[in-house]
Amino acid sequence: MAIGGARPRCVLAVLALEAGRVVSTERLAEALWGDDPPAATANAIQAAVSRLRRALAGAGQGAEAAIVRHGHGYRLDVDRQSVDLHRFRTLVTSARALPPQRHVAAERLFAKALRLWHGAPLADVDSALVHQRLVPALRQEWLAATLDHHDLVLALGEPVRLAHELAAMVQEYPADQRLSGQLMRALAGSGRPADALAEYQRLHRHLDREFGLRPGHDLRRLQAEILGGDREHAAPEPGDRRHGHAPPWPATLPPAPADFTGRARQLSWLADRVRATGGGARPGGSPVTISVLTGPAGAGKTALALRAAHDLAGAFPDGQLYVDLRGTGAIPVRPAQALASLLVAVGVPDHRVPDRTEDRAALLRGRLAGRRVMIVLDDAAEEAQVRPLLPGGPTCAVIITARRTLAGLESVDRLRVDVFTAQEAVDLIRMVAGGRRVDAEIDTAHEIARLCGHLPLAVRVAAARLATRADLSLARLADRLSGERGRLDELVAGDLDVRASLARGYRALPARQREAFRALGLPPAPDVDASRCAVAMDTSMTEAEDLLDALVDANLLDVSPVDHAGAEQGCYRIADLTRMFARELAGEAELASAPRVRRLSCGLVTVRGGGHARQAAARPA
């Protein structure tokens, strides 16, 4: 199907990448015009969408694919498996999930997935944003799958079929050590050991000339094997004590909180997965152990990640690295910036850091090849920010923290980090404020923890206030926290601020989702339903459900199987502190007279099905 016009092609590309999900007009405008959109942005986007709809209808695709308007955005309603990218991801995920004894089936799935790629991705899309942000991440996905496929072909004993393809790829990625190692194995397995050794020397010269580096120990070991297994004449491994040099691999982890408490189950979960790192112990044969910690603002994701990373540091003697990606900040760290930071941390001089993001990613993978390194990527914004930073080898482990679920990341383990148990919350108060003082008013300590919603950040702030104010009794603090209107004002201690933490997540939302979040502060109960949201925002139930589901993904809203009265029904639930923040944003006094807010007094009845929860407004009597 031919799509005429640069704008319709760009809109279709962005919608197809997010097939089945609403894409805001703000994001479409950014893709079309960057930072300089025209005054009539909405009209121009609507015109492009109209042209797309006509093209779909003209190609006979009207029933199979439709572009639907949802509030301040559009959604491409289409079977995701009809989009090459999503079909590719499904096949790759299936291939990586197969056990080692099913190499043949996995190789066929990878081959089928890679046949879906034809040339450069989105080559006919005229958009600087698409080519600067989206295409590099797509290329990275393709490269990772291609290298995994090569490993399987070599494991199946078919090196001859790869030699020519690998030689061409090395020209495009001259610093990728994993790729060069595959070419060396293919050449040696094809009866061309001299050519394999020549490739090693080429890579050695290139790394030394461009970056001041040498091949990693896996490649040096492979060179020794090709030479006949003479390890005495192989280059020494970095950090080899026989040569009197300590490894140049730093430990850049910030300290874990000294008063860290609780989370025994979560620490055990992380330890079980991270200890599986290294050469095939991981189920499904994933090339790297990746653990994603998600949860609401203030849940202690970073504290948990750092505690686990420090506890497990001994298993990663080659380094423990940390990057704050500032995903909930005003300006998240770009992948190129994060890669530069990591490369400098592992010893690459500033002037040797490549200009292109993909070259930086390849160099980092090469530097980490064969090394036992732990990487903590803190506060990630989205999948595209993280993918270029991931190592390629099975000896590394990555812990990622994020408020969003990062559902697009493949072959990862996910753990939701929720609020404390009541006992964990009181234990933290005891540790920070003093055991004797807290034990003397233990019931009040439990009340303070409850008023803090057992949210670790809020509990820590309350405990810090007690620790720095000997004259402040637990009873007095509980009394100050008891009023909803001023509770967030009380939960501030130095740079620890519950309201500020919630605000960072709110600012990261698109405009329509921010509007929906503000509406959550209006109902008096913690239960939230789509019908209230639909009435408050004067929109359809479908869009209301989509907006609430997006807030669930951002961990500003939870899904509960029962409502506050204990009825067994699907519903959304907002935590008390989050609802208080939403109410502040809504400006309750100002909105109280608004007609759409008055409509919230309509009766509600529950209806099963649809989204995370589906509600319908009952007609007023």
Buried (B, 14 or more C-beta within 10 A) or exposed (E): EEBEBBBBBBBBBBBBBBBEBBBBBBBBBBBBBEEEBEEEBEEBBBBBBEBBBEBBEEEEBEEEBBBEEBBBBBBBEBEBEEBBBBBBBBBBBBBBBBEEEBBEBBBBBBBBBBEEBEEEBBEEBEBEBBBEBBBBBBBBBBBBBBBBBBBBBBEEEBBEEBBEBBBEBBEEBBBBBBBBBBBBBBBBBBEBBEBBBEBBEBBBEBBEEBBEBBBBBBBBBBBBBBBEEEEEEBBEBBBEEEEEEEBEBBBBBEEBBEBBBBBEEBBEBBBEBBEBBBEEEBEEBBBBBBBBBBBBBBBBBBBBBBBBBBBBBEBBBBBBBBBBBBBBBEEBBBBBBBBBBBBBBBBBEEEBBBEEBBBBBBBBBBBBBBBBBBBBBBBBBBBBBBBBBBBBBBBBBBBBBBBBBBEBBBBBBBBBBBBBBEEBBBBBBBBBBBEEBBEEBEEBBBBBBBBBBBBBBBBBBBBBBBBEEEEBBBEEBBEBBEEEEEBBEBBBBEEBBBBBBBBBBBEBBBEBBBBBBBBBBBBEEBBBBBBBBBBBBEBEBBBBBBBBBBBBBBBBBBBBEEBEEEEEBBBBBBBBBBBBBBBBBBEBEEBEEEEEBEBBEBEBEBBEEBBBBBBBBEEEE
